[in-house]
Amino acid sequence: MSKRVQPSTIDLLPMEAEPDVRWAAAELLEGRRYKTDILAEFNERLAAKGLGPISSTAFHRHSVWLRETTAEIAEMRDLGKAVVERLGPDVADDAMIMLIEMCKTSARRILHRDRDTMAAKDLKDIAQALNAAIAAQSKSAEARRVSLEEMRRRADAAADAVTEKIVAADPTAKAEEIRRHVREDLYGIYE
């Protein structure tokens, strides 16, 4: 990843050029047009405001930085989803906590490194990546809850089956008492 030591000519444009900078960034990220065509139109927009032009070298460096930053953010977002899918709900909780901390650290690093050049879209993307990680953590907790409910259902069914067999063998046995003892002794379910 490249380190940007000093602001580029794009970073030094006045605030009145910010909509044009955002437009160029969106066009670059969309990837449907050639970079040279986007630069030409970008310089036309700047010229209409009495600004620019931006050199192709500066524009290329900006597009590389934009692509790398966007890739970092997308990687954080995708990583959050993948952890729950691969590890399952039991292991994912600890991994999700670690992942969210990694996302926060990466976001802090990106914000610190690029604080003077961040566009609103970049901040939105970072927020979305963190939200995706937190949503994945919620999904993980929900999956664990569902898994525990399924275990409980199976334990109840097993306790009922054992109770039925005991009651069938000894009609004087009290079904509710037997069910409670089975659940307490065998499954550790106390009520």
C-alpha positions as CSV (number, residue, x, y, z in Angstrom):
1,M,0.0,0.0,0.0
2,S,1.4,3.4,-0.9
3,K,2.1,6.0,1.8
4,R,1.0,9.5,0.9
5,V,3.4,11.9,2.5
6,Q,2.1,15.2,1.3
7,P,-1.2,16.3,-0.1
8,S,-1.6,15.9,-3.9
9,T,-2.9,18.6,-6.2
10,I,-6.3,17.1,-5.9
11,D,-6.1,17.2,-2.1
12,L,-5.2,20.9,-2.3
13,L,-8.2,21.9,-4.4
14,P,-10.5,24.3,-2.7
15,M,-13.8,23.2,-1.2
16,E,-15.8,24.5,-4.2
17,A,-14.2,21.6,-6.2
18,E,-15.3,18.9,-3.7
19,P,-18.4,17.9,-5.7
20,D,-16.2,17.4,-8.7
21,V,-13.7,15.4,-6.7
22,R,-16.5,13.2,-5.4
23,W,-17.9,12.8,-9.0
24,A,-14.4,11.7,-10.3
25,A,-14.1,9.2,-7.4
26,A,-17.5,7.8,-8.1
27,E,-16.7,7.5,-11.9
28,L,-13.3,5.8,-11.1
29,L,-14.9,3.3,-8.7
30,E,-17.7,2.5,-11.1
31,G,-15.1,1.4,-13.6
32,R,-17.2,1.9,-16.8
33,R,-15.1,4.6,-18.4
34,Y,-11.4,5.1,-19.2
35,K,-9.4,7.0,-16.6
36,T,-8.2,9.4,-19.3
37,D,-11.8,10.3,-20.2
38,I,-12.7,10.8,-16.6
39,L,-9.6,13.1,-16.1
40,A,-10.5,15.1,-19.2
41,E,-14.1,15.7,-18.0
42,F,-12.8,16.4,-14.5
43,N,-10.4,19.0,-15.8
44,E,-13.3,20.6,-17.8
45,R,-15.4,20.8,-14.7
46,L,-12.5,22.4,-12.8
47,A,-11.8,24.8,-15.7
48,A,-15.4,25.9,-15.6
49,K,-14.7,27.0,-12.0
50,G,-11.4,28.6,-12.8
51,L,-9.4,25.8,-11.3
52,G,-7.0,23.1,-12.4
53,P,-5.9,21.4,-14.5
54,I,-4.9,18.2,-12.7
55,S,-2.0,16.3,-14.2
56,S,-2.5,12.7,-15.3
57,T,0.2,11.6,-12.8
58,A,-1.6,13.2,-9.9
59,F,-4.9,11.8,-11.1
60,H,-3.3,8.3,-11.4
61,R,-1.9,8.5,-7.9
62,H,-5.3,9.6,-6.6
63,S,-7.0,6.7,-8.4
64,V,-4.5,4.2,-7.0
65,W,-5.0,5.6,-3.4
66,L,-8.8,5.5,-3.9
67,R,-8.7,1.9,-5.2
68,E,-6.5,0.7,-2.3
69,T,-8.6,2.5,0.4
70,T,-11.8,1.1,-1.2
71,A,-10.2,-2.4,-1.3
72,E,-9.3,-2.2,2.4
73,I,-12.8,-1.2,3.4
74,A,-14.4,-3.9,1.2
75,E,-12.0,-6.5,2.8
76,M,-13.1,-5.5,6.3
77,R,-16.8,-5.8,5.3
78,D,-16.3,-9.2,3.6
79,L,-14.2,-10.6,6.4
80,G,-17.0,-10.0,8.9
81,K,-19.5,-12.0,6.8
82,A,-17.0,-14.8,6.1
83,V,-16.1,-15.4,9.8
84,V,-19.6,-16.4,10.8
85,E,-20.1,-18.5,7.7
86,R,-16.9,-20.5,8.1
87,L,-16.5,-20.9,11.9
88,G,-20.1,-21.4,12.8
89,P,-21.9,-19.7,15.7
90,D,-19.9,-21.3,18.6
91,V,-16.4,-20.2,17.5
92,A,-17.4,-17.1,15.7
93,D,-18.2,-14.9,18.8
94,D,-14.5,-14.7,19.9
95,A,-13.4,-14.3,16.3
96,M,-16.0,-11.6,15.7
97,I,-14.8,-9.6,18.7
98,M,-11.3,-9.8,17.3
99,L,-12.5,-8.9,13.8
100,I,-14.4,-5.9,15.0
101,E,-11.4,-4.7,16.9
102,M,-9.3,-5.2,13.7
103,C,-11.9,-3.2,11.7
104,K,-11.8,-0.4,14.3
105,T,-8.0,-0.3,14.2
106,S,-8.0,-0.3,10.3
107,A,-10.6,2.5,10.3
108,R,-8.6,4.5,12.7
109,R,-5.4,4.0,10.6
110,I,-7.2,5.0,7.4
111,L,-8.8,8.0,9.1
112,H,-5.5,9.1,10.6
113,R,-3.5,8.6,7.5
114,D,-6.0,10.2,5.1
115,R,-7.9,12.6,7.4
116,D,-7.2,15.6,5.2
117,T,-8.3,13.8,2.0
118,M,-11.3,11.7,3.1
119,A,-14.5,12.3,1.2
120,A,-17.9,11.8,2.7
121,K,-18.3,8.6,0.7
122,D,-15.1,7.2,2.2
123,L,-16.4,7.8,5.7
124,K,-19.7,6.2,4.8
125,D,-17.9,3.1,3.5
126,I,-15.9,2.8,6.7
127,A,-19.1,3.1,8.7
128,Q,-20.7,0.5,6.5
129,A,-17.8,-1.9,7.1
130,L,-18.0,-1.5,10.8
131,N,-21.8,-2.0,10.7
132,A,-21.4,-5.2,8.6
133,A,-19.0,-6.5,11.2
134,I,-21.4,-5.7,14.0
135,A,-24.3,-7.2,12.1
136,A,-22.3,-10.4,11.5
137,Q,-21.7,-10.5,15.3
138,S,-25.5,-10.2,15.9
139,K,-26.1,-12.9,13.3
140,S,-23.6,-15.1,15.2
141,A,-25.3,-14.5,18.5
142,E,-28.7,-15.2,16.9
143,A,-27.4,-18.5,15.3
144,R,-26.0,-19.5,18.7
145,R,-29.4,-18.8,20.3
146,V,-31.2,-20.9,17.7
147,S,-28.7,-23.7,18.2
148,L,-29.3,-23.7,21.9
149,E,-33.0,-23.7,21.4
150,E,-32.6,-26.8,19.1
151,M,-30.5,-28.5,21.7
152,R,-33.1,-27.7,24.4
153,R,-35.9,-29.1,22.1
154,R,-33.9,-32.3,21.6
155,A,-33.2,-32.7,25.3
156,D,-36.9,-32.2,26.1
157,A,-37.8,-34.8,23.5
158,A,-35.2,-37.3,24.9
159,A,-36.5,-36.7,28.4
160,D,-40.1,-37.3,27.3
161,A,-39.1,-40.5,25.5
162,V,-37.3,-41.8,28.7
163,T,-40.2,-40.8,30.8
164,E,-42.7,-42.6,28.6
165,K,-40.7,-45.8,28.8
166,I,-40.4,-45.6,32.6
167,V,-44.1,-44.9,33.0
168,A,-44.9,-47.7,30.6
169,A,-42.8,-50.1,32.7
170,D,-44.1,-48.8,36.1
171,P,-47.7,-47.3,35.9
172,T,-47.4,-45.9,39.5
173,A,-44.5,-43.7,38.5
174,K,-45.2,-39.9,38.3
175,A,-44.3,-38.7,34.8
176,E,-43.6,-35.1,35.8
177,E,-41.2,-36.1,38.6
178,I,-39.4,-38.5,36.3
179,R,-39.1,-36.0,33.5
180,R,-37.7,-33.4,36.0
181,H,-35.1,-35.9,37.3
182,V,-34.0,-37.0,33.8
183,R,-33.5,-33.4,32.7
184,E,-31.6,-32.5,35.8
185,D,-29.4,-35.6,36.0
186,L,-28.7,-36.3,32.4
187,Y,-28.9,-32.9,30.6
188,G,-28.1,-30.4,33.4
189,I,-31.4,-28.6,32.8
190,Y,-32.7,-27.3,36.1
191,E,-36.0,-25.5,36.5
